[in-house]
Amino acid sequence: MGVLKQMAEYLYLRKPDPNRPDSQWVKYMHGINRISLMLFIVAIIILIIKLVVRS
């Protein structure tokens, strides 16, 4: 269940955990994870659109 909570935080659907570690490197890591998750969602949407248009 922790993975889904973390993804919700990345997509701004949930408030961040106040008890999580707060360092500069962790902020960078979360930023990179947020970017990669957004790109993955965009790629999935593009694939779905291509499949729908082709059919």
N, C-alpha and C positions, 0 to 999 in steps of 0.2 A: 504493500500500500504506500510505502514511502516514495516510490518512483512516481506514482500518479500525483502525489502531493507536490513533489518537486517540479513536475511538468506544469502543474497548475500555477505554481509560483512564477515559472519562466514565462508563461503566457499571460501573466498579470490577472489571473482568475482568482487568486487567493493571496492573502497577505503573507509576507515572508515570516519565517519562524524567528522570533526574537532571540532564541537561545542558540542559533547557529553561529559557528565561528566567524569572526569579522576581521579579516585581514585583506590586504590589497590583492594578494594572489588568488584568494577565494573569489573575490569580486571579478577578477579577470576570467577565472574559470567559469563562473556563472554567466558572464556576458558571452563568452564563446559558445557555451551550451545553448544559450537563448538564441543566438544567431543560427546555429546549426539546426535547432528544432524548427525555427521559422522557415528555413530553406527547405527542410524535409517536407513540411506541410505544403508549401508552395509547389514542390515537385509532385506530390501526390495529387494535388488539385489539378495540375496540368495534365498528368496522366489520365485522370478520370475524364477530363474534358475531351482529350484526344480519343478515348475509347467511346464516349458518347457520340461525338461528331462522326466518327468512322462508321458506327453501326447504322 
